Structure formats: C-alpha cells, structure tokens
Amino acid sequence: MPAATRVRWALVVATSVALVATGCGSSGSGGGGSGASGSGGGVVTAWWGDPQNPLEPANTNEVNGGAVLNMIFTGLVSYDPKTSAPNNANADSITSSDQQTWTVKLKPGWKFSDGTTVTAKSYVDAWNYGALATNKQLNSSFFSYIQGYDQVAPASGNPTAQTMSGLKVVDDNTFTVALTQKFSTWPATLGYSAYVPLPASFFSDHAAYLNKPVGNGPYEITSWTKSAKMQLRPFTGYSGTNKAKNGGIDLKVYTDTNAAYADLLAGNLDVNNGLPNSALKTVDSDLNGRFLNTPAGIIQTISFPLYDPAWNTAGAKMVRQGISMAIDRPTITKVVFTNTRTPATDWTSPVLGEAGGFKEGLCGETCTYNPTKAKQLIQQGGGIPGGQLTISYNADGPHKEWVDAVCNSINNALGNTKACVGNPIGTFADFRNQVTTKKMTSAFRTGWQMDYPLIQDFLQPLYFTGASSNDSGYANPQFDSLVNQANANPDKAAAVSQFQDAEKLLIPDLPAIPLWYQNGTVGWSSKVDNVLLNPFSVPVYDQITVK
C-alpha cells in the first residue's frame, strides 16, 4: 500500500501543485461573492487548474483533482482542517481485535447527490474497481494491503480475479476488510480520496459520471466546462458536519499565474492559492493583510529516471549526490521564495513533528550546500549522464524561476554555464503524463502533498517498489522490508523509528533530491472572510463566507 497524491503533490501532491485559463470577470449568478449577502448566500470564485485525469477517485493523485474530490465526497474518515487529526466521518466505527481484520460500520442514511443511498457496497465496489489492474487506476496500490489484491492486480497485469477476497459486505451499513498483515494505523489512512464510496451510476453509466461526477460530500457539481470553469453548489442532502457556509464555489482555470493574481487584485477572483512567486514580496501589502503563509505537509523534490540505465549505475548515484550538494537551498528559498519555503533536510515535512516522523537533518551532508565536494562527486561518478542535466517542469506553473536558480547553482559549482538547463513542458497534465508513462530521460520536478498525516505517506507511495507515485522507478528490497515491518508494528514510536530507518536508505540511493518544505500561501479578496488553508495546503472551501 502506498498519496499521492496527492499530492500527492505528487506534489506529491502528491502530490504536485499545478498552476493552470482565462481571467474572467465576476457575475451576479456565478462569482466574485456578488450573490446574496450573508453566510451561505454568495458564491466564491477560486483559482484552479485542470486535473490530470478524469475525476475518478482512485485515478486522481494530484492537487487540482484532489481539491474537487474533497468537496464532493466525504469518506470514512476526515482530517481536522487545523491539526490534520483523523476523525470518523461517514464511518460510525472502524475496529479490530488483531490490527489485521477490520470491521467498518457506517453512519446510516447518508446519500449521494443523485439521491441514492451510501451503503457498505458503495465502498466495497469502489475499492474493488480502484484495485483492478484492467481499470488502470493510478492509486491502485493504495489497496495492496487488502487480501486478494495480488489476484486483481498481479505484476503480469492480467487479473485472475475481479474482486478482492479481503472485502466482504456484511449488511447495508457494515463491511469487513482483511489485510495481508497487521497495519495498526490503517484507519488513519482512510481519509484519502482513493477510499471514498462510489454511487451505482459510476458503474452503470460511467461516461455520464465522468462528465458530471456524483459524490456524497458537502458540494455537488452543477456544471463543468473543461479548461474553463467548474461550478459547485451546496448539496442539500449532505449528512456530514462540515456543511457549506457559502452559496457555492466557482473554480476558474488559469494558465497564467500572473493573470490570476491580477484578477485577484481587481476583485474578479476571490481566493487564490496559486500565487506567482513574483507576488510573494508584495502580496501582504497588496491585499491589506488578506494573505496567509502557513506551514503545510508539502515537500518539493527533484527526481531522476532510475528506469533509464544511464541513471541507474553506481557512478550515477555519486552524480546524484553531487547534484544535491551543488544546490544552495538557503539562498534560493530566501531570494526566489521570500522565505515561504524552508530548506529540506529529510523526505517528510515538519508538520508531522518529531513524534510523527519528521527528523531534521536526517539527510546530512548530502543535502548541505558544498560546491567543492559536489564537483568532486560528479567527476568521480563519470559526469552527468548525457553530458547535460535537464530539469523538466510544467510551464504553466511558477517553476521557471526556481528551476533556473537551481541550475545556476549547479552550473556555478561545476564551473560550466551549460551543465544544467531547465526544460519547460506545456501544461501540468502534459508534464505529468510524461512522468507517469516513464518518458523522462533526465531530472524532473516532483513534490508531495501528504494524503494523510503519517510518515508512511511520505515514503511508501513514492519510494516503495511499484507504488502509485514512485515516479523515479526506485526499487530497494531492504527499503520495502522496513516499510512493511513499520506498518505492522502496533507501537507508534517503534513504527516511526522503523520508517526512519527506511528513509535513511534514500540518502545514498537518492532517487529524489529534497529541495524545500513548502508553506501554503493564499490571498483573498475583500468580498470574503474565514479563508483558511488546511495542513494539506488546500483552502477549506466549505468554511469561506461571503460578506
């Protein structure tokens, strides 16, 4: 089981932040907070980017799609928007006597926005669909700890079963889940969108669902024009506690972050969490304090295509270590990001805290700027494969400045102005498609936005062999074994220590270079209040009020 994206942001989100069409003005019916006044009366316009894939929960591991899924679905568990602590949502209880076979009981009476009832079968069918290899869902490996996964998603890609033997419907509101091993923190993972239920219409008329997804969350999609705008309105039949405090959200797609910021300043956009780097120096004064810069469960990295033989040698490993030492993280985070990033010294996030697995300085000298040693390692490793390092990134996001800064730092360390260059690739969707189809031949931008607040989520989805967001193709049996041991350990402190032992293997192997931990940033117009970013760096849309 692995993110993520997310986000992961797979940035990592998965997750990965994509900054993606036009700056349109507000209208009374659809935006700018110009609807009826008072809590719940006005519609909020918010920045957005096109998702990489159709909005199938098990096929979405990036933040644009994830943001919508979290508005239109509520799963078994939800995460506190301030602390990220997991709490039961659609689940009434999730219990186990042995940490391996779990019984899930639902709160009865929940509905999908098409009027049908959420049942245990809604979850079991959704999870079986997400796991089945022939459905080609990016998050399939999130189900890999359920018994029978190997039959529905074998390495050969040819399933010998259509459903997982570990899932059983007991009654309308109860199902059981048998895992392949003990997994003490499994319930805490279930707030991730891959685990949400699906209505029967998802299976009976899949094309109609993809055109207008149906969920059981606080909002429902009322219209969606691809690459332009999505309208979401409060779902009046929602049974959860986080009911919308506004009249809806209009997500507007932008391909130019500066155009989005101009719309925000002009009052034509209410919420913008895709701020361009150029605005960070002045955004607080530009918006008269309507700006948040807050820590988030996000790390940005540079990954390497270890599936390319040129990058998967002992010499290339030394080269990767040298590249990491050639990056002046403190200067870049200060000059390019105006201290809205913090130099990374491990592969997780400070929001986890030490008890949760964050270990400051774990990466040691490998993540410390040392241009002299960097040059030595790259030379000893036989030089950069192909003679030049290219760092690919999506051109519709705010990445050119920092990629150029990273390349300048590497070039200065090597005394060669052409050792490293940026490689912009069209849109986020185009870029991610090249990454997920393993078409990269040199370095590429990656990152991770936590799916759930566990150290496991920063390691397993990205670096476990064959995991859903393992973009580099990294494979280390020792890493996999330690992760499996940690998952099975019922003692949280001991499990965290085992995860950190696995993380230490990333230091010499370096499938991805940690760059910086990312704060969440968001600015908003004078028309709205109560704007908050959750620890995943996503606006808490249902809490935004319109003046």
N, C-alpha and C positions, 0 to 999 in steps of 0.2 A: 504494500500500500504506500502511496507517496506521502493543492496549490494547489493552477497553480496551479496560480494560478495558477495562480492568480497568478497572481497575480498575479501568480501568482501575484509577480509583476514581472510574472513570467509573462514583473515587472514584469516577479517574478514576480505581479503581478505581479506571478506571478508576475505574477505576476508582473506586466510591463506597462508603463504609462504611455499611452498613445495620444498625441495631440493632434487631433484631427478636426461646413462648407460655407457657409457664407454668413456674413453679419447682417441679419435681417432686423428690422425694427419690430417693436412690440405691437400687439394689437389687443384690443379690449377683451377678446374672447380667448386669446391664447398666450399672452405673455406679459413680461415686464411687471408682473404684480398689479396690473391695472384692472383686474376683475373686481368683484365686490370686496369692500373693505372688511377688515376684521379677521380673526383667526378662522381658518378654514375657507375663507371666501375667495382669495385671489390665487391666480396661477403663477408659479415661479418659473422663470426661464433659466436654464442652466447649460453650461458648456458640456459638450460631449464629443465623442469620436466614434466612427463606425466600428462595430465589433469585427473581429477577425472572421468569425463563423456565424452561422445562424444560431439563434438563441436556444439551443438545446443545453440544458444544464450540465450534462456530462461531457459536452463538447466545447465548453467555454472555460478558458483558463487565462483570460486577460481582463484588465480592469474595466474596459468600456462595456463589454457584455456582462461582466460580473455586477456592475453597478445597477443595471436594469434587472437582472435576475433577483438581486437582493430587494428590489422594490416590489416585484410582482410575485415573489414566493416567500413563504416562511416555512422553514424546515423543522425538524425535531428539536433543534437547539438554536438559540440565537446568542449573539455576543453583546455584552453591555457596551454601549457606544462610548463610554468614558474609560472603562477599565479593561474591556475585552473579555471579562469573565463569562464563561458559558453558563447559560440558564435554559431550562426546559422551555420550549415554545409550543409547537404542536404536540410534543411528547408530554404525556402526563407522568410517565416514569420510564427510566432505562436502567434495568437492574440485571445483576449476575451474581451467582454464588461462587463462581470459579474464574471470573475475568475472561472467560472464553466463549461461553454460550450466554447470549444476552436476550432478555425479553423486553420488547418495546410496547408500551401501551400509549395509545393516542388519546388526546382530549376529544371527546365525541362532538359531532355537529359542525365541524369545520367544512367550509365549502370552497370549491374553485369558483373563479369568476364567471364560468359558464353555467353555474347553478348546480353542478354535480357535487357529490359528497366526497370528501377526502377520507379514504379508508386505508387499512393496512395494505391492501392490494395495490393502492396507488403508489406506495413506497416500494413494495417488492417488484412490481412490474417495471418501475423506473430504474431501480438498481440493476435488474437483470438486463434491461436494454443498454444501460450505460456500460456494463461489463462486456457484453457480447462483441467479440472481435470483428464480426462482419458489419457491425454498425459504425465502426471506425471512430469511436469517441475518444477525444484526447485525454479525458480523465478516467479512462477505463481502469487504470492501475489503482485508483482510489478504492476499488472494490477487491483488490487482490488478496486481502486477508480473510475474505469470506470463503468458506469451504465450497469447492466446486468451481472456483474461478479458473483454475488451470484447465478445466474442460471447456469452458465457454470462451476462454481467451488463451489458448495454448501458444507456445512460441512459434509453432508452424503457421499460425493464423487460420487454421481450419478447425473450427469448434467440433467437439464430439457431443456437446450438449447445448441446449438453448437457454437453460436457466441454471442458476447456482443451487447446488444441493443444500447449502447452508442457510437458505432463506425459506421460511415457512410461514404462511398465513394461518393464524390460529382462529381469529374471528374478525369481524369488521374493524375492530379497534386494537387488535393485538397481532404482532408478528414476532418471530424469533430469528436470531442471527447467530449462527455457529461459525466462529472464526477458526482459522487453521492453527492458531497459537494464542496464548494468553496475551491480552492487549489492554492493560489496565486503564489507559487514558482514552480508549476508543470513543466513549460518549462525547468527549470534548471536541472530537473532530467533526461531529455531525452537523455543525452549523455551516459547513462549507456547501456551496450551491450544488455540487455534484450529487448531494444526498437528498435533494428536495423531492417531493412527490410529483407525479405527473397525472393529468386527467386522462380518461379513456380516449378522448378525442385526439390526443397526441399520437395514439397508435391507429385509430380508425380513419383519421384524415390528417395525415402527417403534413401534407403541403399546406393545408389551411392553418395548422398550428404554427408552422414556420413563418407564415405571412403575418399572423397575429397571435403571438404566444399567450397561453392561458395559464394563470397561476392561482395561488391561494394567499397572496400577500396583501399588504395594505393598499397597493395600487393595481390597476388594470390598464393595459394598453388599449387606447381608443383609436389611435391611428399611427401609422409608421410609414414615412416616405424615406426609403433608403438614401443615405448620403446627404440627408437634409434635416429631418426632424422626426422626433417621436413624441407623441402626446400620451401622458399617463394621467389618469384621474383616480381619486379615491375609490376603492372597492367597498361599496356599502355593506356587503355581506361579510366583511373581514371579521374574524373572531379573535384575533390577537390583541395584545396590549398596546402596540405601537401604531395606533391609528393616525392617519394623516391629519396634520394641523393646518393644512393649506388646501386650496381647491384643485391642486394638481401640479404636475411638473411637466414642462415642455423642454425636452432635451434638444439642443441645436448643435448640429455638426459643424465643426470648423476645421479647415485645412491649414489655416494660418493663425498661429497663436497671437500674433500682434493684432490681427483683425478682431479676434475675440476680446482682447484687452481693451481695444478702442471702443467696442460695443459696451463693455462693462463701464468704462468711464462716461460714455454717453447716456447711460441708463437704458440701453437696449438689451442688456443681459443682466440678470440678477445675481447669479452665482457662477464663479469661475475658479475652478480648481485645476486649470491647465495654464497657469500664468507663465508667460515667457520669461526666460532668465533676465532679459534686459529690463524687465519691470521691477525686479526684486529690490533694487536700490531705492525706488521711489514709491512703491505701491502703498506703503502705510500712510504717507502724506497725501498721495494722490486720492486715496479713498477716505481720508479723515479718520483713520483708525479702523476702518471696516476690513480688517485683514487679520488672518491667523497664520502663525508659523509654529507648528507644533510637532513634536516627535511622532513618528509613525513606524509601523512594523514593515519597513521597506529597506532593502539594500540594493545598491546598483553594482553591477559587475561587468567584467569583460570576459567572454567565454571563447574557447578555442575548439575547432572541429577535430576532436580526437579520432573521429571516424576517418579522417584523412591520414594516410600512413605517414605523410611528411611531418605531421604534428604529434605523432604517437611513437616517438623514439626517446631513448634516454637523453640524447642531445637536445631534443625539442623541449623536454622537461626543464632542463637548465635554462634554455632560452626563455621559457615562460616565467621562470623565477627572476631572470634578469629584467624582463619587461616590467614585472611588478615593481622591482626596486628602482626602476627608472622613472616611475610616476610620482610626481611631487604633489601628493594628495592635499597637504595643508594649504599650499598656495592656491591650488585650483579651487578648493572649497571656499576659500576666502575671496578670491578675485572674481571667479565666474559665478559663484552661487551666493555671494554675500552672506556667508555663514548659515545658509539654510540647509547645508549638508555638513556631516561630521566625518572625517577620515575613518574608514573602516579598518578594524584590526581583527575581525573574525568574519564568519559567514552567516551570522544571525542578525539580531537587532537589539539595541539597548532597551527597547520597550519590554523585552522578556524579563529583564532584571537578572541578577546573578542566580537567584533561586530557580528561574525559569530556563537557564542555559546560556545566557549571554556571558561571554568571557573576554573582557577587554584585554587586548594584547596577545591573544592566542596565536595569531599569525606570526608574531615576532618580526625578525629582520626581513622576512620575505615581503612584508607589507610596509616596510620602512624605506623611505627615500634614501638611496645610496648610489649615486650615479657611477662612481668608480667601480664598485663591485658589480653593478648592473652590466656595464660594458664588458667586464671580465667574463661573467657568466654567459653572456650572449656569444662572445667569441669562442669560449670553451665548448659551447654547445653546437658549434658549427655554423652560427649565424642564423638569422631569421629565415625560415623556410620560404623559398621563392625569391629571397633577396629583399623583400619589402613587406612590412606589416601593414595590412589594411584593416581598419576598424569599421565595419558596416553598421549602419543605423538607419532608422526610418526618418526620411527627410521632412515629414510633416510634424515632427515633434521638436522640442527645444534641445536638440542634442549636438548641433554643429559646433557650438562654442566650446563645450567641454571636450568633445572628441578632438577638436583642433588643439586644445590646451594639452590634452594627454599626449597627442602626437608630438607637439612641440617639446614637451618634457622628455620624451623618449629620444627625439632627434638630438636634443642638446646633450643628453647623456652619452649618446653614441658618436657625437661629432659629425652627424650626417643629416642634412636637411631633408633627405628623401627616404629615410629609413622607415618612416611611418606616415601614412596619409589616411584621411577619412574617406569612407565610401558611402555616400548617401543613396538610399533606396526608396524611391517613390513614397508609398503610403505605409502605414503601420501594418495593414493587412498583407500587402505585398512582401514586406520585410519578414513578418512572422511566418508566412508561407514558405519562404526560402529557408528559414531556420528550421521549421518543423519537418521539412522534406529533406533535410540534411544536404543542402546545396552549398553551404558556406565552405570556402577554401582558405580563409584566414580568420582573424579575430572578428567578433561581433558583439554589439551591445546586448547585455541581458540585465535582468534585475528580478527581484522577487518582492511581491507584496503578500504578506502572510495570509493564508486562508483561515487559519485558526492559531491561537496564541500558544503554540508548543514548539520547542526546539526541533522536534521531529519534522515539523512542516518546513523548516528552513534547510533541512538536509535531505530527507528521503525523496521528496518529489523531484529534486534537482540532480542528485548525485547517486542514487540507488540504481543499479543496473536495470535499464529498460523502463525507468519511471517516466511518468507522463510529461514532466517538464525537464527531463535530462537532455537539454539541447546540445551538450557537448559530446554525448555518446560515451561518457565516462563509465568505466566498469572496474570495480575493485572488490573481489570476493570478501576480503577482510573488512572493508567498509560495510558491505551488505550484512555480514555476520554480526558485527557490533550493533548495527541498527536493529536487527531482529532481536538481539538479546535485550536491548534497551526497551523495545516495545513490549516485551514480555515481562519486564520487571515491575512488580506491583509497588515497589518503593520508589517514590518520585525522585528523591535526591540521588539514589543509586542509578536510576534510569538516566537522569540528566548527565551524570558522570560518564556513563557508557556512550551516550550520544556525543559528548565532547571528545571521547577517545576516538570515535569515528571521524569527527571533524578534524582532528589533528592529522589524519591521513591526507587531508586535502592540502596541507601545507607543502609537502614535497611534490605531490602529484599535480596540483594547481590546474584543475580543469577550467576553473574560472578565477579571475583575479578580483578580490574585493576592492571596491573603489571607495564608496562612502555610504553612510546611512543617510537616508533621505527623510527630511521633515515633510509633513504635509503642509501645503500652503493653499489658501483660498481667500479670495476677495469677493465682496458682495456690494450690491447697490444700496442706495438709501431707501429703497422700497421694501426691503425685507429685514427681518430680525431672526434671532435664535439660530444663526448659522454655526454649525459645529462639524468638525471632522472627527470621525471615529478613528481608533488606532490603526485602521487599515488605510487611512488617508482618503476616505470616501465621505462626501457630505452626508449627514444624517438628514436625508431629504424630507422624511415624514415630520420632522420637528421644526422645519423652517416655517415661519409665519409671515404673512403679508400685511403690511401696515394699512 
